[in-house]
């Protein structure tokens, strides 16, 4: 985001080395977008799919994974990439990078990453054919046949109703710039909620927190910014509490907002916004630990560091306690989870809507100190790994009933048309256990984009 990022928009294809020492506990995998590029290779025809036994499907998937692993898929070079010597001639513009092309709506490369509506995942109408495979970048339709609008989101598993609720930014509006140098934006519409019993079929529960049309002084006035809403349930108060990034169009307000509801499907009552610990807060998330304590994690000090602090017992505010993390590392889009006593966090770099390299961090205490492990992306090729498969982290969902299994949710932003940013689940990391489970299930193939690689480093 131009206003607050001092870093170049387009990244080179750098890859951070993973620390083997620290990657022994969690089994990472991220979905490879190769599938999108080589579309025709990756669609299983209906007849084939039907006649395939689980064993055959598994073998076929494993074959594809091997191909991805061996980095046989390549992106074609950007359209105007030429002889590097020629490029160095005085006055010549640098050729666009793959990320530039990805962001350029007129580029064929862009289209590869944003496949058309006729390839959408359609759980209701396409249930048993090839459309039942999720993979990154595909439009994902809800039970009404409409694209899911829940960006920068997170999933709450509600034990009381055995239901998943997916909350996210509804960006179903026109993309424009508030100022010529401002970030591409869509007016605040509100927070969408979708419910599901199986993480595959999502029913639209509507806007559970609405933007404000008239009152220009209201935080939720459409001209402002509402991003990255997350909801947790408070066992003591029986309330559902939503935290979100609240800002003005220039990202100078840098605050968090809080809303509350008696029901997971709202309506949520907006309470207030503030700068937590009197500090700037932009990209943020909340994390509820196994002991019921919850924490706010946010990018601060011009996004140069992250802050973490416990919420009050009712989750409606922060306490005075705060620790600074990843100082001078310039990270945002934090997504936290816990596995066997270790806390993990995935973050992105600060390049606005443009994809960049993810990093994983770990800590034995959620308040830190946090250690940076390296880029958690595996599979695909260098280009995919260094761009988080052209997406940005937003949430990690522990899979209920499957300890050690997690689903990584990310946004593939389309800044020239934010409404068309693709489903949050652009990538998945899971462990082998869940992989086995998914292969046995009819339609719980959700986290497995075609080309997902399951890696275990222990
Ligand atoms: C990103 C951030 C998004 C949004 C965007 C605006 O860095 O993660 O949530 O704020 O900038 O440019």
Boltz pocket constraint, residues with backbone or C-beta under 6 A from the ligand:
constraints:
  - pocket:
      binder: B
      contacts: [[A, 1], [A, 2], [A, 152], [A, 183], [A, 184], [A, 227], [A, 228], [A, 283], [A, 332], [A, 333], [A, 349], [A, 350], [A, 351], [A, 352], [A, 353], [A, 392]]
      max_distance: 6.0
